[in-house]
Amino acid sequence: MSGPDSFRSARQADFDGIDALLCAAFAGRGEADLVQRLRAQGLIETEVVMPLGAGVAAYLALSRLVAPEGWLALAPLAVAPEWQGKRLGSRLLSGVMKLAAIKAQSVVVVGKPTFYQRAGFVFGGMQTPYPAEVVGVFGGAGCAAVYPAAFDGI
Protein backbone atom coordinates (compact mmCIF):
# COMPACT_ATOMS: atom_id res chain seq x y z
CA MET A 1 0.00 0.00 0.00
CA SER A 2 1.32 3.41 -0.99
CA GLY A 3 1.26 6.03 1.73
CA PRO A 4 0.45 9.71 1.72
CA ASP A 5 3.00 11.91 0.00
CA SER A 6 1.73 15.42 0.66
CA PHE A 7 -0.02 17.56 3.21
CA ARG A 8 -2.63 20.29 3.01
CA SER A 9 -4.76 22.49 5.21
CA ALA A 10 -7.49 20.61 7.01
CA ARG A 11 -11.05 21.13 5.83
CA GLN A 12 -14.27 20.77 7.75
CA ALA A 13 -14.89 17.52 5.85
CA ASP A 14 -11.71 16.17 7.53
CA PHE A 15 -12.86 16.81 11.10
CA ASP A 16 -14.42 13.38 11.70
CA GLY A 17 -11.30 11.69 10.29
CA ILE A 18 -9.07 13.87 12.46
CA ASP A 19 -11.13 12.97 15.52
CA ALA A 20 -10.84 9.25 14.72
CA LEU A 21 -7.09 9.57 14.09
CA LEU A 22 -6.49 11.38 17.38
CA CYS A 23 -8.49 8.79 19.35
CA ALA A 24 -6.54 5.94 17.73
CA ALA A 25 -3.10 7.57 17.98
CA PHE A 26 -3.51 8.60 21.62
CA ALA A 27 -5.71 5.72 22.79
CA GLY A 28 -8.40 7.99 24.17
CA ARG A 29 -10.34 11.20 23.66
CA GLY A 30 -8.00 13.67 25.38
CA GLU A 31 -6.31 15.10 22.30
CA ALA A 32 -9.48 14.94 20.17
CA ASP A 33 -11.36 16.87 22.87
CA LEU A 34 -8.51 19.42 23.06
CA VAL A 35 -8.76 20.07 19.31
CA GLN A 36 -12.53 20.43 19.54
CA ARG A 37 -12.20 22.94 22.41
CA LEU A 38 -9.55 24.92 20.51
CA ARG A 39 -11.74 25.02 17.38
CA ALA A 40 -14.81 26.07 19.39
CA GLN A 41 -12.83 28.90 20.99
CA GLY A 42 -11.40 30.04 17.63
CA LEU A 43 -7.82 29.45 18.79
CA ILE A 44 -6.48 27.22 16.04
CA GLU A 45 -4.15 29.08 13.71
CA THR A 46 -3.39 26.15 11.41
CA GLU A 47 -4.57 22.56 11.00
CA VAL A 48 -2.69 20.37 8.53
CA VAL A 49 -3.46 16.82 7.38
CA MET A 50 -1.81 14.13 5.33
CA PRO A 51 -4.87 12.66 3.63
CA LEU A 52 -5.05 9.01 2.68
CA GLY A 53 -8.09 7.90 0.71
CA ALA A 54 -11.16 9.10 2.57
CA GLY A 55 -9.25 9.29 5.86
CA VAL A 56 -6.40 11.09 7.55
CA ALA A 57 -2.99 9.46 8.03
CA ALA A 58 -1.36 12.32 9.95
CA TYR A 59 -2.40 15.59 11.57
CA LEU A 60 -0.80 18.64 13.16
CA ALA A 61 -2.36 21.69 14.81
CA LEU A 62 -0.92 25.07 15.74
CA SER A 63 -2.98 27.16 18.14
CA ARG A 64 -2.52 30.62 19.60
CA LEU A 65 -1.00 31.03 23.04
CA VAL A 66 -2.32 33.65 25.46
CA ALA A 67 1.28 34.90 25.87
CA PRO A 68 3.69 35.77 24.45
CA GLU A 69 1.51 37.53 21.90
CA GLY A 70 1.74 35.96 18.46
CA TRP A 71 3.31 32.72 19.68
CA LEU A 72 1.80 29.33 18.82
CA ALA A 73 1.51 25.95 20.54
CA LEU A 74 2.10 22.83 18.48
CA ALA A 75 -0.40 20.27 19.74
CA PRO A 76 -1.21 17.70 18.77
CA LEU A 77 0.92 15.98 16.17
CA ALA A 78 -0.52 12.55 15.43
CA VAL A 79 0.07 9.71 13.00
CA ALA A 80 -2.32 6.82 12.49
CA PRO A 81 -0.99 3.74 14.31
CA GLU A 82 -0.56 1.77 11.07
CA TRP A 83 1.63 4.58 9.65
CA GLN A 84 3.79 5.24 12.71
CA GLY A 85 7.51 4.66 12.23
CA LYS A 86 7.34 5.53 8.52
CA ARG A 87 8.49 9.18 8.91
CA LEU A 88 5.08 10.74 8.22
CA GLY A 89 5.23 12.73 11.44
CA SER A 90 8.75 13.93 10.68
CA ARG A 91 7.79 14.99 7.16
CA LEU A 92 4.66 16.79 8.32
CA LEU A 93 6.52 18.54 11.15
CA SER A 94 9.39 19.57 8.89
CA GLY A 95 7.06 21.08 6.29
CA VAL A 96 5.00 23.00 8.82
CA MET A 97 8.08 24.33 10.61
CA LYS A 98 9.54 25.56 7.30
CA LEU A 99 6.35 27.57 6.85
CA ALA A 100 6.61 28.86 10.45
CA ALA A 101 10.19 29.97 9.79
CA ILE A 102 9.15 31.82 6.62
CA LYS A 103 6.41 33.60 8.59
CA ALA A 104 8.83 34.26 11.49
CA GLN A 105 6.45 32.52 13.91
CA SER A 106 7.57 31.28 17.31
CA VAL A 107 6.21 27.87 18.30
CA VAL A 108 6.24 26.01 21.62
CA VAL A 109 5.92 22.22 21.85
CA VAL A 110 5.68 19.71 24.67
CA GLY A 111 7.18 16.45 23.54
CA LYS A 112 10.15 14.18 23.03
CA PRO A 113 13.26 16.36 22.59
CA THR A 114 15.08 13.92 20.30
CA PHE A 115 12.18 14.06 17.83
CA TYR A 116 11.47 17.79 17.89
CA GLN A 117 15.12 18.95 17.96
CA ARG A 118 15.50 17.59 14.40
CA ALA A 119 12.94 20.21 13.29
CA GLY A 120 14.80 23.05 15.03
CA PHE A 121 13.21 23.14 18.48
CA VAL A 122 15.49 24.12 21.37
CA PHE A 123 14.71 22.63 24.77
CA GLY A 124 15.17 24.33 28.13
CA GLY A 125 14.57 27.89 29.26
CA MET A 126 10.78 27.97 28.83
CA GLN A 127 8.43 28.53 31.74
CA THR A 128 5.18 26.58 31.25
CA PRO A 129 2.87 24.38 33.31
CA TYR A 130 4.73 21.39 31.84
CA PRO A 131 8.10 19.86 32.86
CA ALA A 132 10.90 22.05 31.44
CA GLU A 133 12.82 19.10 29.98
CA VAL A 134 10.03 18.34 27.51
CA VAL A 135 9.21 21.93 26.46
CA GLY A 136 10.87 23.19 23.30
CA VAL A 137 10.74 26.47 21.40
CA PHE A 138 11.20 27.18 17.71
CA GLY A 139 12.01 30.69 16.50
CA GLY A 140 12.04 32.40 19.86
CA ALA A 141 13.91 32.77 23.11
CA GLY A 142 13.02 31.20 26.43
CA CYS A 143 10.25 32.99 28.29
CA ALA A 144 6.97 32.26 30.02
CA ALA A 145 4.36 30.65 27.77
CA VAL A 146 0.73 31.00 28.84
CA TYR A 147 -1.58 28.40 27.31
CA PRO A 148 -5.29 29.00 26.75
CA ALA A 149 -7.73 27.35 29.15
CA ALA A 150 -8.49 24.70 26.50
CA PHE A 151 -5.21 23.04 27.53
CA ASP A 152 -6.19 22.69 31.20
CA GLY A 153 -5.86 19.08 32.29
CA ILE A 154 -3.71 18.03 29.31
C-alpha positions as CSV (number, residue, x, y, z in Angstrom):
1,M,0.0,0.0,0.0
2,S,1.3,3.4,-1.0
3,G,1.3,6.0,1.7
4,P,0.5,9.7,1.7
5,D,3.0,11.9,0.0
6,S,1.7,15.4,0.7
7,F,0.0,17.6,3.2
8,R,-2.6,20.3,3.0
9,S,-4.8,22.5,5.2
10,A,-7.5,20.6,7.0
11,R,-11.0,21.1,5.8
12,Q,-14.3,20.8,7.7
13,A,-14.9,17.5,5.9
14,D,-11.7,16.2,7.5
15,F,-12.9,16.8,11.1
16,D,-14.4,13.4,11.7
17,G,-11.3,11.7,10.3
18,I,-9.1,13.9,12.5
19,D,-11.1,13.0,15.5
20,A,-10.8,9.2,14.7
21,L,-7.1,9.6,14.1
22,L,-6.5,11.4,17.4
23,C,-8.5,8.8,19.4
24,A,-6.5,5.9,17.7
25,A,-3.1,7.6,18.0
26,F,-3.5,8.6,21.6
27,A,-5.7,5.7,22.8
28,G,-8.4,8.0,24.2
29,R,-10.3,11.2,23.7
30,G,-8.0,13.7,25.4
31,E,-6.3,15.1,22.3
32,A,-9.5,14.9,20.2
33,D,-11.4,16.9,22.9
34,L,-8.5,19.4,23.1
35,V,-8.8,20.1,19.3
36,Q,-12.5,20.4,19.5
37,R,-12.2,22.9,22.4
38,L,-9.5,24.9,20.5
39,R,-11.7,25.0,17.4
40,A,-14.8,26.1,19.4
41,Q,-12.8,28.9,21.0
42,G,-11.4,30.0,17.6
43,L,-7.8,29.5,18.8
44,I,-6.5,27.2,16.0
45,E,-4.2,29.1,13.7
46,T,-3.4,26.1,11.4
47,E,-4.6,22.6,11.0
48,V,-2.7,20.4,8.5
49,V,-3.5,16.8,7.4
50,M,-1.8,14.1,5.3
51,P,-4.9,12.7,3.6
52,L,-5.0,9.0,2.7
53,G,-8.1,7.9,0.7
54,A,-11.2,9.1,2.6
55,G,-9.2,9.3,5.9
56,V,-6.4,11.1,7.6
57,A,-3.0,9.5,8.0
58,A,-1.4,12.3,10.0
59,Y,-2.4,15.6,11.6
60,L,-0.8,18.6,13.2
61,A,-2.4,21.7,14.8
62,L,-0.9,25.1,15.7
63,S,-3.0,27.2,18.1
64,R,-2.5,30.6,19.6
65,L,-1.0,31.0,23.0
66,V,-2.3,33.6,25.5
67,A,1.3,34.9,25.9
68,P,3.7,35.8,24.4
69,E,1.5,37.5,21.9
70,G,1.7,36.0,18.5
71,W,3.3,32.7,19.7
72,L,1.8,29.3,18.8
73,A,1.5,26.0,20.5
74,L,2.1,22.8,18.5
75,A,-0.4,20.3,19.7
76,P,-1.2,17.7,18.8
77,L,0.9,16.0,16.2
78,A,-0.5,12.6,15.4
79,V,0.1,9.7,13.0
80,A,-2.3,6.8,12.5
81,P,-1.0,3.7,14.3
82,E,-0.6,1.8,11.1
83,W,1.6,4.6,9.6
84,Q,3.8,5.2,12.7
85,G,7.5,4.7,12.2
86,K,7.3,5.5,8.5
87,R,8.5,9.2,8.9
88,L,5.1,10.7,8.2
89,G,5.2,12.7,11.4
90,S,8.8,13.9,10.7
91,R,7.8,15.0,7.2
92,L,4.7,16.8,8.3
93,L,6.5,18.5,11.2
94,S,9.4,19.6,8.9
95,G,7.1,21.1,6.3
96,V,5.0,23.0,8.8
97,M,8.1,24.3,10.6
98,K,9.5,25.6,7.3
99,L,6.3,27.6,6.9
100,A,6.6,28.9,10.4
101,A,10.2,30.0,9.8
102,I,9.2,31.8,6.6
103,K,6.4,33.6,8.6
104,A,8.8,34.3,11.5
105,Q,6.4,32.5,13.9
106,S,7.6,31.3,17.3
107,V,6.2,27.9,18.3
108,V,6.2,26.0,21.6
109,V,5.9,22.2,21.9
110,V,5.7,19.7,24.7
111,G,7.2,16.4,23.5
112,K,10.2,14.2,23.0
113,P,13.3,16.4,22.6
114,T,15.1,13.9,20.3
115,F,12.2,14.1,17.8
116,Y,11.5,17.8,17.9
117,Q,15.1,18.9,18.0
118,R,15.5,17.6,14.4
119,A,12.9,20.2,13.3
120,G,14.8,23.1,15.0
121,F,13.2,23.1,18.5
122,V,15.5,24.1,21.4
123,F,14.7,22.6,24.8
124,G,15.2,24.3,28.1
125,G,14.6,27.9,29.3
126,M,10.8,28.0,28.8
127,Q,8.4,28.5,31.7
128,T,5.2,26.6,31.3
129,P,2.9,24.4,33.3
130,Y,4.7,21.4,31.8
131,P,8.1,19.9,32.9
132,A,10.9,22.0,31.4
133,E,12.8,19.1,30.0
134,V,10.0,18.3,27.5
135,V,9.2,21.9,26.5
136,G,10.9,23.2,23.3
137,V,10.7,26.5,21.4
138,F,11.2,27.2,17.7
139,G,12.0,30.7,16.5
140,G,12.0,32.4,19.9
141,A,13.9,32.8,23.1
142,G,13.0,31.2,26.4
143,C,10.3,33.0,28.3
144,A,7.0,32.3,30.0
145,A,4.4,30.6,27.8
146,V,0.7,31.0,28.8
147,Y,-1.6,28.4,27.3
148,P,-5.3,29.0,26.7
149,A,-7.7,27.3,29.2
150,A,-8.5,24.7,26.5
151,F,-5.2,23.0,27.5
152,D,-6.2,22.7,31.2
153,G,-5.9,19.1,32.3
154,I,-3.7,18.0,29.3
